[in-house]
Amino acid sequence: MKKFFLLALSFVSLTIVAQDLSEYEKSPVFPNCENESIEELKSCFYNQVSQLVYHNFKTPQIVKDENYSGSIVVLFEVDAKGNFVVLYVDAIYNELKKAVQQVFSEFPKIIPATYNGNPTYKQYSYQIKIPLVDPSLETLNNIKNESNAISEIVRQAKTEYDSVNTSIKAYDDLEYKSQVNIPFTHSAYSRFGRNINVIGTNSHTASKPFMYEDVSTYYDFKATKDELLIEANSWGKRKLLNEHLVQIQGKDYWFTVDPVFDLQVGKDSDADFNTTFNNTRGIYIQGGLGKKLSFSASVYESQGRFAQYFNQYAETLKAFGPDPAIIPGRGIAKRFKDDAYDYPVAEAYLSYTPTKFLNIQFGHGKNFIGDGYRSLFLGDAASPSPFLKLNAKFWKIKFTTTWLWLKDVRPEVVEDKAFLTKYMVNHYLSWNVSKRFNLGLFESVVWTNSNNRGFDVNYLNPIIFYRAIEFETGQGAGNAIVGASAKYKVNDNINIYSQFVLDEFSLGDIKGGEKSWKNKYGYQIGAKYYNAFKVNNLFLQVEYNRVRPYTYSHNTIVLNYGYNNQSLAHPWGANFSETILIGRYNYKRWYADAKVVFGFKGFDFNNGIDDFSYGGDVFRDYNERPFDTGVEVGQGIKTNIFHAELQTGYVVNPVTNLKLFAYVSYRNFNPNATTAATFKNSTVWFSLGLKTDLFNWYFDF
């Protein structure tokens, strides 16, 4: 037991003798200590604990009968709400342990410790001498000597434990201080969006996902988690409701392991089959090695059958080969039973921060550039892909460079039954011009292995201008796109954002006023309203997107702005106009999200008589256009699209974002001409389920 106690002491990250007060840190405060100086608060706190123990501790009868003389060591914390919580008691009698639990349960609630002015928890070790000793008879020197003795025990215990190269401690939510990415979901990011948009902060919000280390400057993840904790006495209940399944912290490392679920069943009013379903099981691992290296990995094994419109769309994305579909946002799927799909997915990355100015990430996953629900630069609606990303921050600048390794899986570009590899690199420069105004500049180029050049070293330079490189390497060597973004903070609750993307531009054609096909561009404008109408945690968003025909396409078939038969920017591709209304509200663990998307898009006929490209399919050669002038958004088969959805639920575990939910959507797809691929459709899709919410999944197309 003694060795176990020594080991347990080494697990404590903060003790009464190891905590050095500074201008950023303040000890918990008893009412009798409120007038003490910061330097004296620790001693006063210790004295008040001693007084409460001495006057209220009830020595068990067995201890009196045995004339026991010794000491009890207690590990406890004062949480962020000022409550005392006993973590561990080392005593020879169980009766003594129960007595310690009892006396600490009677301690009053006090003012919690603070760090940088924010409430936080603190952990302590404390000795109770048996028989009890009146603390008023002890001098401060005796207390310090006792503390020094405990400190020496801790040091010896750590030395002994480190000798076997192991140093496990109580987990201290290290993910919130790490270079691990915050899983990017629009609903989760809206909860701390206001904190990082407060006027006066030098924050950059377009390049996503964010790292915990960056956002924790503005938002206290631990305090938010603590507010949502549910009292749980058993191990199973704690793991289900409050904690990671596995959470381990050592001297120079930490990691967590959690199961992943997306288990749902539903009904589609437009389908012949009885039910829709999704059955995802997986594992999610995150961790850190030292202070500069973090990592994350997730593996999903899934089977699903979705609403009929979604199934049909997935099958139109079919890759070369026997597999029947590509599940949008996930990946290639093989057949499961007669009318469902099996689609495994794996994502992982390493995150390395050699200096405070630079973060490097290499992995397989998704990235997003923009402040909106959609992005016209780089979205996350397509499948995960390999990437290398550099984020550099200095002064009022954040500069992001991302290299992507992509696949074109269409039969017409397959060679020797292998998918064609192409590459993409983009720059995004975010500049906080003032406390209210942010300006962003974007450029991107897509190229392939023409002339066996492979991954062109010209594009390895993270700060060069790609348009010039594309020109130097030859016409048709790449497809370059440029853009600009802006964000203006009206006040702490309201900000306005925009994007403009330019694929090709002809000033002469614009002046001619003939609506030339060469004017390939798109734009976005939107607004976010936090704590809307003075209702806490109510978030509202409105957004408008419009992209002209032939934007993102190219005359070289493989140089389109797409991957796995999905658009790399907006999931609608091009040749569309769209309006989005979003509302989100959360109260404690309950939440509700509502969304309405409506607009129109032009589709191709592809009926053997009219096989022209009208500019909505980014994978088609723009030289297949029917005319050069009079080009308008919505040309071809103009289709009105309306999609509304509501999701409400309960967060079972805020640490893993495990949710119980109910979802209902209504979709109306109304083209002005009918073909085999475009026909009128109206459907209601309802589902119930349990899911670990770690990524955005879009059904609104």
Summary of the structure (lengths in Angstrom):
residues: 701
radius of gyration: 29.9
end to end distance: 62.8
largest distance: 104.5
contacts: 2267
relative contact order: 0.09
helix: 21%
strand: 41%
